[in-house]
Amino acid sequence: MTLVGIAWRNIRQRALSSGLTALSLALGVALVVATLVTGGIVQKAFESGSGLGYNMIVGAKGSPLQLVLNSVYFISRPIENISWSTYQSFLPAAERADGMDGAFAASTKTAVPICMGDYFRSFRVVGTNAAMFDRLTCGDGKAFKFASGVNFRDADFFGGVLGVTVAAKTGLKVGDPFAPTHGADDGKVHDPFRVIGILARTDTPIDRGVFVNMEGFYLQEGHAKPVSPQLDSPSAGVEREQVAQSPVHQARGQDAQPDPQHSQSAAHGQQPLPFAQREVTAILLETASLPGLPAELTAMGLRTTINEGRDAQAALPIGEIRQLLDLFVRPMELFLLLVTTLVVVVSAMGILVSMVGSSLERSRDVAIMRALGARRSHVLTTVLIEAVLLAAGGGLAGWVLGHLLVGAVGPWITSNAGVSASVFSMSPGPEALLVPFLVLLAIGAAILPAIAAYRTDVAKWLQ
Amino acid sequence: MQPVIELSHVRKSFAMPGGETLSVLDIESFALSQGEHCALEGQSGSGKSTLLNVISGIMRADAGRVVIDSIDLSELDEARRDRVRADKLGLVFQQFNLLPGFTALENVLVAMTFGSGRPDRQRAMQLLAAVGLHDRLHHKPTALSVGQQQRVAVARALANRPRAILADEPTASIDASHQQQVIDLLRNTCSQQGVALLVVTHAPEVAVQFPRRVRLEEFNRAAVIVGGEGRFQ
């Protein structure tokens, strides 16, 4: 029999008090693990939105954080819309009707417009173009993948793509129609779009988005910007024709196929909305490098220029998210961690209480062992091993319990935060330190009982 | 024959609360040879337990020499005395003092843990079988009768192949019908193993069964050992 075996026997001998001590440790550790993992998930949820292949967002003047929260995470409300001409200023000549490069075209690699304001069963509807999934990425430079179907085509005005969470929650499949509502869930029901593709899981807010062709989005009631009466005159028809013949529409129309199932624009017999009646909520920008300038400086210069103008603001998602994390999320996480760590410390004190409570019984056992030849170091070590076993056992049980807890609420987190959370979600660094920290605490708590055991008067207890 | 236990000029006293010193032991000399069985008689409070504590190294004598199997305990620090106790001596207590959370087998294995050898499960089982407990190996003390507990205590005392067994009033807590069984068990087992046996008792009917009897008597307030032929010198 080893000292570990003796310590384990001692624990079993005092099964009730040992069990309660280990349970209180386990509950404390479970709280800490759940806090750490949930904190990691929250952080991941925010950081996931900063790796979508764009590094700048242009939107209406106002709070840059609100612009980022709305454009990237689909939370909060849009500030306002910006003009179509602002969007066009980022486009190269090949994508513009006037055949001239936009003012910011040289600094822009990709510009993806998004239009917001509609909902489908509580999920945000985002009007955009095919570049959203063709040219942007779903984090770490990985291209978007489709679980089923394909990306919509620009010529298919009423095509849409669903995030994986939306598809799971609504039960929509490729080919199914869906009709967004205007402004809110109980708003006016728009014309239906058709599901062309369902994205594979990205663990980003994209999973919670409903993406529709913005050409179809513009044609919904209430989405055209009110303009001067002459646009409703016969000249408006001329502009619609110009829009249809603009390079970008022609270029995007080339890959359009007359597929009656997918292409509903033809069936509707509708023309695109004139440019003058268009607005966008935000533009997702991937900036380019100007000749001789590093990419960062180009981005900073572009941002400064836009922000100095009157029409729009430019926000850097990473910077805004970092600020949000630093200001609110991390302090809150730190506070929760502090509270739960205190719970663990108090639980570790339970070891001291348990051991002091059983000191009479222990003294007799120690005296017997000493009479059998155990050295003082043996009994001291045995008591410390007992504490370590209780702490390690309680700690590991708590670790498992914490993960089961996260696993239990995982589906809710996944559907609401768009980040996968399961029993296997980890916060590796702090978690790895948790049980060793607990063991050290336990050793600290067991020092007094161990010294008492060390000093046991054998002759007195064996009389 | 080579003595297993040798005491010479051993003195032990305790400090009293008032600063007074209480002299408890004053042993001129005493020796127990290998395989020898001896009864040490004395009244309650005569210093019998103190003497056993000094012989086993639990207490250090104030003066004199305590030699166990040629090892002088008076020259050793506490840890080394503990080691000598674990390796050379087996202790049997009045209250049996089995560890309550451990089975019979584990009680024997625990004693082996503190000896120089490695815990030998097979030998522990053999020892328990030798005292008639082959079918009680995994019973905890509370599930054993008084007699069975005492047998476990004897098996435990023999765990590390000791040179001598010190038994402190081993029959004091058991009824008359079991007393003889315990004495027979101790004597027979020690004889089989060639182990010296020193049994402390205040019961003459127990002491009379031993080939050698010595008594602890108060002399000038301290206990001295007196043999059949007079005071041990």
Interface residues (C-beta under 8 A of the other chain):
Chain A: M1 T2 L3 I6 R9 N10 R12 Q13 R14 R364 D365 I368 M369 R370 A371 L372 G373 A374 R375 R376 S377 H378 V458 A459 L462 Q463
Chain B: S49 T50 N53 S56 I58 M59 E78 A79 D82 R83 R85 A86 D87 L91 F93 N97 L98 L99 P100 G101 F102 E106 L109 V110 A111 M112 T113 F114 G115 P119 R156 N160
